Amino acid sequence: MGLYLLIMSSDHTNAESKVSGNQANIPARIRRELEIDDGDHLRWQIEDDGSIRVHVIQQQTGTFAEFDGYDGETATDVTAEHDA
């Protein structure tokens, strides 16, 4: 699930960062508020009014974190039944 930040002039999102080369830092306040972590992606969109919309795509972690494993009654032999 992604988060959206519409960067406009408001007290809620006021923050500055400096561009260095072709990179810009995301201010810590914004990162904390939107829970942006290492590995997350940002999708940038310029709106018709000149504002910028940033879609935060949070990295999916722990894909198997809640997987309890196979608890079926049939035993399997992965080396014999599946390609290695």
Secondary structure, DSSP 8 states (H G I E B T S, - for coil): --EEEEE-SSTTT-----EETTEE---HHHHHHHT--TT-EEEEEE-TTS-EEEEEE-----TTTT------SS---HHHHS--
